[in-house]
Amino acid sequence: AWDRALGDAKKVFATLAEEGIVLKMVNMGGGFPTRYLKDVPVAEAYGRAIFSALRKHFGNALPETIIEPGRGMVGNAGVIKSEVVLISKKADNDNVRWVFLDIGKFGGLAETMDEAIRYPLVTRHDGSETAPCVLAGPTCDSADVMYEKTPYPLPLSLTIGDEVLIEGTGAYTTTYSAVAFNGFEPLRSYVI
């Protein structure tokens, strides 16, 4: 991805240089992932790929380069402590339970939209038998459902009042919960 983007950037640099405009900097933006449920390459691998593409397209005339690796640096630094507030089924013969937490999309987990991020979940029942669950938030908004397309395997022994730790929440979650949506307070942050 960076090779193509830097190739395009070099074309912009060259086109503008012909007009007397000399660019000196390229902002690579973000794109450094963090580990959620699957391993990701280490930051050094991304650095090597970026540097290789810079050399390929810019030679020795490397531009000043800005990289924004935020999520890759802090994503795994956060844990949200949540609580199960309701467990239900839509019908008696339904095999999929609905587990409602005291936090949802509007309380900081906006990136579960379209199940883009599947956060690791930890409970005191881990290691016991699991079954698929739809995971939902506490608000009355019908969009406050985090994992429905691909239900999340959670312990059958999970009960109302149980704590659920949501890991990998160090990036963006507190900013997404900056307002008291639906009367729920924004996330409280503790820095250790």
C-alpha positions in Angstrom: 0.0 0.0 0.0 2.8 2.4 0.8 4.7 1.6 -2.4 1.8 2.7 -4.5 1.0 5.8 -2.4 4.6 6.9 -2.4 4.8 6.4 -6.1 1.8 8.7 -6.5 3.3 11.2 -4.1 6.5 11.2 -6.1 4.5 12.1 -9.2 2.9 15.0 -7.4 6.3 16.2 -6.2 7.7 16.0 -9.8 4.7 17.7 -11.3 4.8 20.6 -8.9 8.6 20.9 -9.2 8.0 21.6 -12.9 5.9 24.5 -11.8 8.5 25.8 -9.4 6.8 24.5 -6.3 9.2 22.4 -4.3 7.6 20.1 -1.8 9.8 18.9 1.1 7.5 16.8 3.3 5.2 13.8 2.9 2.7 12.8 5.7 2.1 9.1 5.6 -0.8 9.2 8.0 -1.7 6.2 10.1 -2.3 2.7 9.3 -0.2 0.9 11.9 -2.5 -1.8 13.3 -2.7 -3.2 16.8 -3.3 -6.7 17.8 -6.9 -7.5 18.5 -7.7 -11.2 17.9 -5.1 -11.9 15.2 -1.4 -11.2 15.2 -0.1 -8.3 13.1 3.4 -7.6 11.8 5.7 -5.7 14.1 6.2 -2.0 13.6 9.7 -2.6 12.2 8.2 -4.5 9.3 6.1 -1.5 8.4 9.1 0.8 8.8 11.1 -1.3 6.4 8.4 -1.4 3.8 7.9 2.4 4.0 11.7 3.1 3.9 12.1 0.8 0.9 9.3 2.5 -1.0 10.7 6.0 -0.1 14.1 4.9 -1.5 12.5 3.4 -4.6 10.6 6.5 -5.5 12.7 9.3 -4.1 16.2 7.9 -4.2 18.6 9.9 -2.1 16.4 13.0 -2.1 14.1 11.7 0.7 11.4 14.1 1.8 10.9 14.9 5.5 8.5 12.1 6.4 5.8 12.2 9.1 4.1 9.0 10.2 1.2 8.8 12.6 1.3 5.3 14.2 -1.1 6.1 17.1 -3.2 2.9 17.2 -0.2 0.8 16.7 1.5 2.4 19.7 -1.4 2.6 22.2 -4.2 0.3 21.0 -3.2 -2.5 23.4 -2.6 0.0 26.3 -6.3 0.2 27.1 -8.9 -2.1 28.8 -12.5 -1.3 29.4 -14.1 -2.8 32.4 -17.7 -3.6 31.5 -20.6 -5.5 33.1 -23.3 -7.8 31.8 -26.6 -6.1 32.3 -28.9 -8.5 30.5 -28.8 -11.9 28.8 -31.8 -12.9 26.7 -32.9 -14.8 23.6 -35.3 -13.5 20.9 -37.2 -16.8 21.0 -37.2 -19.9 23.3 -35.7 -22.1 20.5 -33.0 -19.5 19.5 -29.5 -20.9 19.9 -27.9 -17.4 20.0 -28.0 -15.5 23.2 -28.0 -11.7 23.3 -25.6 -10.4 25.9 -26.1 -6.7 26.7 -23.2 -4.8 28.3 -23.2 -1.5 30.2 -21.2 -0.1 27.3 -21.8 -0.1 23.5 -21.1 1.7 20.3 -22.2 5.0 21.7 -20.1 4.6 24.9 -16.7 4.3 23.2 -16.9 1.2 21.0 -17.9 3.1 17.8 -15.3 1.1 15.8 -17.4 -2.0 16.2 -19.6 -0.5 13.5 -20.0 -3.1 10.7 -17.8 -5.3 13.0 -14.7 -3.5 11.7 -12.9 -4.3 15.0 -13.5 -7.4 17.1 -12.1 -6.6 20.5 -10.7 -9.4 22.7 -13.1 -10.1 25.6 -12.1 -11.6 28.9 -14.4 -13.0 31.6 -13.9 -15.0 34.8 -15.5 -17.9 33.0 -12.9 -18.2 30.2 -12.0 -21.8 29.5 -15.5 -23.0 30.1 -17.9 -24.1 27.4 -18.9 -21.3 25.0 -21.8 -20.5 22.7 -22.3 -17.8 20.1 -23.7 -14.5 21.4 -24.9 -11.3 19.9 -23.1 -8.5 21.9 -25.1 -5.3 22.4 -24.9 -2.1 24.3 -27.3 -0.6 26.8 -28.9 2.2 24.9 -32.4 2.2 23.3 -30.8 2.8 19.9 -31.3 -0.2 17.6 -27.9 0.4 16.1 -26.2 -0.3 19.5 -25.4 -3.8 18.5 -21.7 -4.7 18.2 -21.4 -8.2 17.0 -24.4 -9.7 15.3 -23.2 -10.7 11.8 -20.6 -12.8 13.4 -21.7 -13.7 16.9 -19.1 -13.7 19.6 -18.3 -17.0 21.5 -18.9 -16.3 25.2 -19.1 -18.7 28.1 -22.5 -20.3 28.7 -21.9 -19.7 32.5 -21.8 -15.9 31.9 -24.5 -14.3 34.1 -25.9 -10.8 34.7 -23.5 -8.8 36.8 -20.4 -10.6 35.5 -17.5 -8.4 34.5 -16.3 -8.4 30.9 -12.9 -6.9 30.1 -12.7 -5.5 26.7 -9.0 -5.4 25.7 -7.2 -3.5 23.0 -9.2 -0.3 23.7 -6.4 2.2 24.1 -7.0 4.0 20.8 -10.0 6.4 20.3 -12.5 4.8 22.7 -12.5 7.7 25.2 -12.9 10.3 22.4 -15.8 8.4 20.9 -17.6 8.5 24.3 -17.1 12.2 24.9 -20.9 12.9 25.2 -23.4 11.4 27.6 -25.4 9.7 24.8 -28.8 8.5 25.9 -28.0 9.6 29.5 -25.0 7.3 29.9 -21.9 9.0 31.2 -18.8 9.1 29.1 -16.0 6.6 29.8 -13.9 7.4 32.8 -10.2 7.1 32.1 -7.5 6.0 34.6 -3.9 6.3 33.7 -1.5 4.0 35.5 
